[in-house]
Amino acid sequence: MTDGYPYLVKSTWSLPRNLRERHAIRTLDPAQPRVSIYCREESHEDAPWFVASFVRVMHDGQPRWVWSTEYPTADGYTFWIGDRSVGNLVGDKPADLSDSTALSDSAFRVRYALECQICGLRLERRADELNPVLETLWAANHLELSLRGLMSLLR
């Protein structure tokens, strides 16, 4: 589904130099469903922040969207954006992952804190709230969305 998609980043060469030099560039797997989130508010002066990228995996026969550390480019590559926006919960309390039983607890959930490091725009949502929106975007071949756009879809 990514063939010819007009991603915000047209090529790895159009990335800011610090991203090209400091981060690994990898080949994009076109078969891996992906939806990515960026922020490009007016205050950025045309410098986007790459907030998040999610990939679709199947879990117990159901699609789930999980955090990816890589953001796609139109020329078929990805660049590293890190793993800075995940919180784990058991019920509504932070999960203690040093206790291995937390992961198998039926109340275990993942919460994402999506934040632009330039302007501070922030969205916190549990994975179960994001999954249907990301699934709908992907099914409509809308593979990138601004953080503000995602916020409006989740209202």
N, CA, C and O of each residue as an XYZ file, in Angstrom:
620
protein
N       0.794     -1.201      0.000
C       0.000      0.000      0.000
C       0.840      1.271      0.000
O       0.281      2.353     -0.177
N       2.138      1.195      0.188
C       2.957      2.398      0.282
C       3.494      2.856     -1.062
O       4.077      3.937     -1.153
N       3.311      2.058     -2.110
C       3.839      2.394     -3.427
C       3.402      3.782     -3.878
O       2.211      4.033     -4.061
N       4.357      4.675     -4.055
C       4.059      5.999     -4.567
C       3.354      6.913     -3.587
O       2.854      7.961     -3.996
N       3.290      6.563     -2.309
C       2.610      7.421     -1.350
C       3.402      8.720     -1.185
O       4.625      8.679     -1.054
N       2.729      9.865     -1.189
C       3.441     11.153     -1.106
C       3.833     11.529      0.324
O       3.286     12.473      0.895
N       4.764     10.799      0.888
C       5.200     11.075      2.257
C       5.745     12.499      2.387
O       6.228     13.084      1.419
N       5.658     13.038      3.597
C       6.176     14.367      3.908
C       7.665     14.465      3.566
O       8.106     15.459      2.988
N       8.435     13.439      3.921
C       9.862     13.411      3.601
C      10.010     12.734      2.247
O       9.751     11.538      2.109
N      10.427     13.503      1.252
C      10.499     12.987     -0.120
C      11.651     12.019     -0.336
O      11.512     11.051     -1.083
N      12.775     12.262      0.301
C      13.924     11.368      0.150
C      14.811     11.477      1.380
O      14.720     12.436      2.147
N      15.657     10.495      1.554
C      16.588     10.548      2.676
C      17.528     11.752      2.543
O      18.018     12.270      3.547
N      17.772     12.189      1.331
C      18.662     13.341      1.125
C      18.001     14.652      1.503
O      18.683     15.659      1.694
N      16.670     14.651      1.613
C      15.986     15.874      2.032
C      15.856     15.972      3.552
O      15.345     16.967      4.067
N      16.316     14.945      4.272
C      16.328     14.994      5.731
C      17.337     16.030      6.202
O      18.344     16.257      5.531
N      17.087     16.659      7.339
C      18.120     17.525      7.905
C      19.417     16.736      8.086
O      19.395     15.552      8.421
N      20.519     17.395      7.863
C      21.829     16.731      7.891
C      22.063     15.957      9.193
O      22.600     14.850      9.170
N      21.659     16.545     10.333
C      21.897     15.858     11.611
C      21.156     14.527     11.681
O      21.650     13.587     12.305
N      19.976     14.423     11.052
C      19.262     13.145     11.030
C      19.953     12.147     10.116
O      20.055     10.966     10.450
N      20.425     12.604      8.978
C      21.125     11.697      8.047
C      22.407     11.162      8.652
O      22.738      9.991      8.465
N      23.129     11.995      9.368
C      24.444     11.598      9.869
C      24.385     10.809     11.175
O      25.229      9.945     11.414
N      23.393     11.100     12.023
C      23.364     10.472     13.347
C      22.506      9.234     13.431
O      22.646      8.450     14.370
N      21.623      9.039     12.472
C      20.652      7.956     12.606
C      20.745      6.973     11.448
O      21.082      7.329     10.319
N      20.434      5.727     11.773
C      20.464      4.677     10.763
C      19.350      4.891      9.744
O      18.220      5.224     10.101
N      19.680      4.697      8.491
C      18.715      4.729      7.398
C      18.514      3.279      6.974
O      19.482      2.576      6.683
N      17.275      2.832      6.938
C      16.980      1.445      6.571
C      15.990      1.418      5.422
O      15.290      2.398      5.167
N      15.937      0.309      4.744
C      14.987      0.127      3.661
C      13.589     -0.089      4.243
O      13.404     -0.874      5.173
N      12.618      0.616      3.683
C      11.232      0.494      4.108
C      10.659     -0.821      3.588
O      10.816     -1.146      2.411
N      10.004     -1.568      4.449
C       9.327     -2.788      4.032
C       7.945     -2.380      3.525
O       7.075     -2.060      4.335
N       7.716     -2.381      2.212
C       6.429     -1.919      1.687
C       5.253     -2.820      2.065
O       4.098     -2.404      1.968
N       5.540     -4.042      2.491
C       4.465     -4.953      2.882
C       4.017     -4.721      4.328
O       2.970     -5.219      4.741
N       4.804     -3.970      5.092
C       4.471     -3.714      6.494
C       3.539     -2.502      6.590
O       3.979     -1.379      6.346
N       2.268     -2.699      6.938
C       1.358     -1.566      7.078
C       1.891     -0.577      8.118
O       2.363     -0.971      9.183
N       1.805      0.709      7.788
C       2.382      1.744      8.643
C       1.558      3.022      8.522
O       1.118      3.389      7.432
N       1.355      3.695      9.655
C       0.758      5.030      9.693
C       1.667      5.885     10.570
O       2.033      5.486     11.675
N       2.025      7.065     10.067
C       2.986      7.916     10.765
C       2.386      9.284     11.075
O       1.516      9.784     10.362
N       2.881      9.871     12.166
C       2.359     11.136     12.674
C       3.492     12.159     12.741
O       4.571     11.871     13.258
N       3.236     13.341     12.219
C       4.214     14.435     12.253
C       3.548     15.674     12.835
O       2.326     15.715     12.982
N       4.340     16.676     13.164
C       3.813     17.966     13.594
C       4.484     19.036     12.741
O       5.706     19.064     12.590
N       3.650     19.916     12.189
C       4.183     21.003     11.364
C       3.320     22.245     11.595
O       2.729     22.794     10.665
N       3.265     22.669     12.852
C       2.505     23.861     13.215
C       3.197     25.103     12.648
O       4.376     25.060     12.299
N       2.460     26.195     12.560
C       3.014     27.445     12.022
C       4.250     27.897     12.784
O       5.171     28.457     12.190
N       4.283     27.663     14.096
C       5.412     28.097     14.919
C       6.724     27.380     14.581
O       7.787     27.802     15.037
N       6.667     26.313     13.795
C       7.865     25.528     13.470
C       8.751     26.179     12.424
O       9.903     25.778     12.258
N       8.240     27.171     11.721
C       8.979     27.801     10.623
C       9.397     26.751      9.593
O      10.554     26.701      9.176
N       8.443     25.916      9.191
C       8.628     24.892      8.159
C       9.654     23.815      8.522
O      10.295     23.241      7.642
N       9.804     23.545      9.815
C      10.681     22.459     10.277
C       9.795     21.418     10.960
O       9.472     21.579     12.137
N       9.394     20.361     10.261
C       8.499     19.371     10.879
C       9.199     18.559     11.971
O      10.414     18.363     11.945
N       8.403     18.099     12.919
C       8.883     17.159     13.935
C       8.185     15.828     13.664
O       6.966     15.785     13.498
N       8.950     14.760     13.619
C       8.422     13.434     13.328
C       8.068     12.777     14.661
O       8.938     12.271     15.370
N       6.785     12.794     14.985
C       6.283     12.451     16.309
C       6.253     10.948     16.546
O       6.740     10.473     17.572
N       5.684     10.193     15.605
C       5.465      8.769     15.846
C       5.252      8.032     14.537
O       4.882      8.620     13.521
N       5.491      6.751     14.588
C       5.163      5.868     13.476
C       4.664      4.569     14.094
O       5.250      4.051     15.044
N       3.581      4.056     13.544
C       2.976      2.829     14.050
C       2.929      1.796     12.942
O       2.663      2.126     11.786
N       3.191      0.541     13.297
C       3.077     -0.551     12.339
C       1.967     -1.495     12.810
O       1.696     -1.631     14.003
N       1.347     -2.130     11.838
C       0.210     -3.024     12.097
C       0.710     -4.451     12.269
O       1.427     -4.977     11.418
N       0.324     -5.067     13.376
C       0.640     -6.470     13.644
C      -0.665     -7.177     13.998
O      -1.631     -6.544     14.424
N      -0.681     -8.462     13.820
C      -1.856     -9.243     14.204
C      -1.592     -9.860     15.579
O      -0.519    -10.408     15.831
N      -2.583     -9.762     16.454
C      -2.480    -10.319     17.807
C      -3.806    -11.001     18.118
O      -4.854    -10.356     18.141
N      -3.755    -12.289     18.355
C      -4.972    -13.077     18.600
C      -6.013    -12.868     17.505
O      -7.210    -12.780     17.777
N      -5.535    -12.788     16.253
C      -6.424    -12.643     15.115
C      -6.967    -11.243     14.898
O      -7.780    -11.031     13.998
N      -6.535    -10.285     15.703
C      -7.009     -8.904     15.603
C      -5.849     -7.979     15.243
O      -4.733     -8.175     15.724
N      -6.099     -6.971     14.401
C      -5.026     -6.022     14.096
C      -4.743     -5.111     15.287
O      -5.659     -4.637     15.960
N      -3.473     -4.880     15.527
C      -3.019     -3.962     16.573
C      -1.965     -3.057     15.954
O      -1.179     -3.487     15.110
N      -1.955     -1.821     16.374
C      -0.967     -0.855     15.892
C       0.023     -0.608     17.016
O      -0.359     -0.183     18.106
N       1.305     -0.878     16.747
C       2.347     -0.754     17.761
C       3.395      0.252     17.300
O       3.584      0.487     16.106
N       4.061      0.829     18.275
C       5.084      1.844     18.034
C       6.223      1.291     17.191
O       6.675      0.165     17.400
N       6.676      2.084     16.245
C       7.870      1.766     15.463
C       8.886      2.866     15.714
O       8.515      4.031     15.861
N      10.138      2.517     15.765
C      11.187      3.520     15.978
C      11.625      4.175     14.667
O      12.539      4.999     14.665
N      10.981      3.814     13.554
C      11.413      4.316     12.243
C      10.281      5.043     11.525
O       9.122      4.632     11.583
N      10.644      6.139     10.842
C       9.684      6.971     10.109
C       9.970      6.827      8.615
O      11.136      6.842      8.219
N       8.935      6.688      7.771
C       9.145      6.411      6.342
C       9.433      7.655      5.493
O       9.074      8.777      5.849
N      10.093      7.413      4.362
C      10.321      8.450      3.353
C       9.713      7.972      2.032
O       9.494      6.778      1.832
N       9.445      8.922      1.141
C       8.819      8.590     -0.145
C       9.731      7.760     -1.038
O       9.248      7.062     -1.929
N      11.039      7.823     -0.817
C      11.954      7.063     -1.678
C      12.223      5.642     -1.175
O      13.152      4.981     -1.638
N      11.400      5.173     -0.217
C      11.483      3.770      0.181
C      12.431      3.457      1.317
O      12.904      2.326      1.430
N      12.718      4.433      2.160
C      13.602      4.212      3.298
C      12.900      4.654      4.574
O      11.825      5.252      4.532
N      13.517      4.354      5.700
C      13.047      4.853      6.985
C      14.237      5.456      7.722
O      15.387      5.090      7.481
N      13.941      6.376      8.612
C      14.977      6.919      9.491
C      14.500      6.803     10.932
O      13.299      6.776     11.201
N      15.445      6.735     11.845
C      15.187      6.474     13.252
C      14.588      7.706     13.924
O      15.117      8.810     13.794
N      13.480      7.511     14.643
C      12.891      8.607     15.424
C      12.876      8.296     16.922
O      12.518      9.159     17.724
N      13.249      7.109     17.301
C      13.358      6.777     18.713
C      12.114      6.137     19.295
O      11.119      5.903     18.609
N      12.206      5.868     20.566
C      11.160      5.164     21.297
C      10.878      5.934     22.578
O      11.193      5.472     23.675
N      10.282      7.109     22.431
C      10.168      8.009     23.564
C       8.742      8.233     24.054
O       8.535      9.053     24.948
N       7.769      7.545     23.511
C       6.390      7.932     23.782
C       5.491      6.821     24.294
O       4.293      6.827     24.008
N       6.025      5.881     25.031
C       5.213      4.746     25.456
C       5.148      4.685     26.980
O       6.157      4.847     27.666
N       3.951      4.451     27.490
C       3.753      4.194     28.908
C       2.960      2.915     29.052
O       2.043      2.664     28.270
N       3.289      2.114     30.020
C       2.587      0.851     30.230
C       1.757      0.940     31.497
O       2.209      1.467     32.514
N       0.542      0.423     31.429
C      -0.389      0.482     32.550
C      -0.933     -0.900     32.866
O      -1.065     -1.750     31.985
N      -1.245     -1.109     34.125
C      -2.086     -2.221     34.548
C      -3.295     -1.541     35.168
O      -3.213     -0.938     36.238
N      -4.419     -1.652     34.470
C      -5.583     -0.853     34.855
C      -5.274      0.598     34.541
O      -4.959      0.940     33.401
N      -5.363      1.450     35.549
C      -5.034      2.867     35.361
C      -3.744      3.258     36.071
O      -3.433      4.445     36.175
N      -2.996      2.281     36.556
C      -1.754      2.560     37.283
C      -0.546      2.159     36.443
O      -0.621      1.205     35.669
N       0.564      2.877     36.589
C       1.777      2.503     35.838
C       2.178      1.053     36.141
O       2.143      0.605     37.286
N       2.556      0.345     35.085
C       2.960     -1.060     35.240
C       4.407     -1.135     35.690
O       5.254     -0.369     35.231
N       4.680     -2.057     36.584
C       6.042     -2.342     37.011
C       6.552     -3.482     36.136
O       6.256     -4.650     36.389
N       7.325     -3.131     35.099
C       7.773     -4.164     34.160
C       8.896     -5.030     34.721
O       9.302     -6.004     34.086
N       9.405     -4.685     35.908
C      10.363     -5.594     36.540
C       9.635     -6.819     37.092
O      10.254     -7.838     37.397
N       8.325     -6.706     37.213
C       7.476     -7.832     37.607
C       6.926     -8.448     36.319
O       6.048     -7.864     35.685
N       7.421     -9.596     35.932
C       7.064    -10.206     34.650
C       5.579    -10.552     34.540
O       5.083    -10.758     33.432
N       4.876    -10.618     35.637
C       3.451    -10.939     35.566
C       2.627     -9.758     35.036
O       1.489     -9.949     34.607
N       3.179     -8.557     35.060
C       2.441     -7.384     34.582
C       2.026     -7.542     33.122
O       0.916     -7.170     32.742
N       2.928     -8.100     32.301
C       2.636     -8.244     30.873
C       1.503     -9.219     30.594
O       0.796     -9.076     29.596
N       1.322    -10.195     31.448
C       0.261    -11.175     31.218
C      -1.034    -10.818     31.953
O      -2.036    -11.520     31.818
N      -1.017     -9.749     32.716
C      -2.223     -9.302     33.425
C      -3.274     -8.875     32.403
O      -2.953     -8.153     31.459
N      -4.504     -9.302     32.573
C      -5.564     -8.965     31.613
C      -5.843     -7.465     31.564
O      -6.436     -6.979     30.600
N      -5.426     -6.732     32.585
C      -5.636     -5.283     32.625
C      -4.440     -4.509     32.052
O      -4.431     -3.278     32.087
N      -3.424     -5.222     31.520
C      -2.246     -4.548     30.956
C      -2.632     -3.779     29.696
O      -3.306     -4.311     28.814
N      -2.203     -2.534     29.621
C      -2.471     -1.683     28.465
C      -1.255     -0.820     28.174
O      -0.392     -0.615     29.027
N      -1.213     -0.323     26.955
C      -0.155      0.590     26.540
C      -0.770      1.968     26.338
O      -1.841      2.096     25.744
N      -0.092      2.995     26.832
C      -0.521      4.374     26.636
C       0.585      5.101     25.875
O       1.764      4.990     26.214
N       0.193      5.841     24.849
C       1.146      6.609     24.057
C       1.021      8.084     24.407
O      -0.083      8.621     24.494
N       2.149      8.725     24.603
C       2.217     10.171     24.804
C       2.921     10.730     23.574
O       4.149     10.710     23.489
N       2.141     11.228     22.628
C       2.676     11.744     21.375
C       2.911     13.238     21.547
O       1.972     13.996     21.789
N       4.161     13.657     21.423
C       4.482     15.053     21.703
C       5.467     15.617     20.691
O       6.451     14.973     20.327
N       5.183     16.825     20.250
C       6.104     17.550     19.385
C       7.150     18.228     20.260
O       6.816     18.973     21.182
N       8.401     17.965     19.967
C       9.483     18.549     20.748
C       9.793     19.988     20.340
O      10.618     20.648     20.971
N       9.136     20.475     19.291
C       9.347     21.868     18.859
C       8.331     22.798     19.516
O       8.709     23.796     20.130
N       7.046     22.475     19.392
C       6.004     23.383     19.894
C       5.311     22.896     21.153
O       4.568     23.656     21.775
N       5.534     21.646     21.545
C       4.933     21.117     22.763
C       3.527     20.560     22.605
O       2.924     20.131     23.589
N       2.990     20.558     21.380
C       1.664     19.969     21.158
C       1.723     18.513     21.595
O       2.653     17.792     21.233
N       0.731     18.077     22.375
C       0.802     16.754     23.000
C      -0.553     16.063     22.978
O      -1.595     16.696     23.150
N      -0.520     14.758     22.765
C      -1.710     13.923     22.798
C      -1.367     12.653     23.553
O      -0.391     11.978     23.224
N      -2.160     12.324     24.563
C      -2.004     11.057     25.282
C      -3.244     10.216     25.044
O      -4.369     10.668     25.258
N      -3.025      8.984     24.597
C      -4.136      8.060     24.371
C      -3.649      6.638     24.585
O      -2.484      6.319     24.343
N      -4.564      5.787     25.044
C      -4.260      4.366     25.159
C      -4.277      3.752     23.768
O      -4.939      4.250     22.857
N      -3.545      2.672     23.626
C      -3.470      1.975     22.341
C      -4.851      1.536     21.863
O      -5.134      1.594     20.667
N      -5.711      1.100     22.776
C      -7.039      0.643     22.360
C      -7.893      1.786     21.808
O      -8.853      1.530     21.081
N      -7.568      3.037     22.135
C      -8.265      4.190     21.559
C      -7.680      4.572     20.198
O      -8.403      5.024     19.310
N      -6.369      4.388     20.044
C      -5.697      4.724     18.783
C      -5.921      3.669     17.700
O      -6.024      4.004     16.520
N      -5.995      2.394     18.098
C      -6.078      1.298     17.119
C      -7.155      1.494     16.056
O      -6.840      1.382     14.871
N      -8.400      1.779     16.408
C      -9.418      1.890     15.354
C      -9.181      3.077     14.415
O      -9.483      2.994     13.225
N      -8.649      4.165     14.939
C      -8.370      5.338     14.098
C      -7.233      5.032     13.127
O      -7.323      5.356     11.943
N      -6.162      4.409     13.624
C      -5.039      4.050     12.756
C      -5.466      3.024     11.715
O      -5.035      3.089     10.564
N      -6.302      2.090     12.109
C      -6.802      1.074     11.169
C      -7.616      1.735     10.050
O      -7.466      1.378      8.881
N      -8.465      2.683     10.402
C      -9.282      3.399      9.417
C      -8.410      4.222      8.474
O      -8.641      4.235      7.265
N      -7.414      4.905      9.022
C      -6.498      5.696      8.183
C      -5.776      4.784      7.186
O      -5.705      5.089      5.996
N      -5.246      3.669      7.679
C      -4.508      2.752      6.818
C      -5.413      2.178      5.725
O      -5.016      2.111      4.561
N      -6.621      1.768      6.096
C      -7.550      1.196      5.126
C      -7.909      2.199      4.031
O      -8.206      1.811      2.901
N      -7.881      3.493      4.369
C      -8.173      4.549      3.396
C      -6.912      5.014      2.664
O      -6.954      5.989      1.914
N      -5.784      4.314      2.881
C      -4.490      4.658      2.294
C      -4.040      6.067      2.678
O      -3.409      6.767      1.887
N      -4.373      6.469      3.899
C      -3.920      7.742      4.452
C      -2.817      7.388      5.449
O      -3.092      7.148      6.625
N      -1.572      7.356      4.976
C      -0.468      6.768      5.733
C       0.307      7.758      6.585
O       1.209      7.367      7.327
N      -0.036      9.037      6.484
C       0.599     10.075      7.294
C      -0.454     11.082      7.696
O      -1.387     11.360      6.942
N      -0.299     11.628      8.892
C      -1.262     12.590      9.397
C      -0.555     13.504     10.388
O       0.352     13.083     11.105
N      -0.986     14.759     10.416
C      -0.422     15.677     11.402
C      -0.946     15.305     12.789
O      -2.007     14.694     12.921
N      -0.198     15.675     13.804
C      -0.621     15.432     15.173
C      -1.939     16.153     15.447
O      -2.821     15.599     16.103
N      -2.079     17.369     14.957
C      -3.334     18.108     15.147
C      -4.495     17.384     14.440
O      -5.605     17.332     14.969
N      -4.241     16.833     13.260
C      -5.269     16.071     12.556
C      -5.693     14.839     13.323
O      -6.880     14.519     13.382
N      -4.727     14.142     13.914
C      -5.050     12.971     14.726
C      -5.874     13.382     15.951
O      -6.825     12.697     16.328
N      -5.501     14.496     16.559
C      -6.258     14.986     17.704
C      -7.711     15.247     17.335
O      -8.616     14.938     18.110
N      -7.936     15.812     16.164
C      -9.312     16.112     15.741
C     -10.109     14.830     15.480
O     -11.317     14.797     15.715
N      -9.452     13.788     15.004
C     -10.146     12.512     14.777
C     -10.505     11.816     16.078
O     -11.447     11.024     16.113
N      -9.777     12.094     17.140
C      -9.997     11.415     18.418
C     -10.931     12.174     19.350
O     -11.164     11.728     20.474
N     -11.462     13.285     18.924
C     -12.370     14.067     19.792
C     -13.652     13.329     20.040
O     -14.528     13.832     20.744
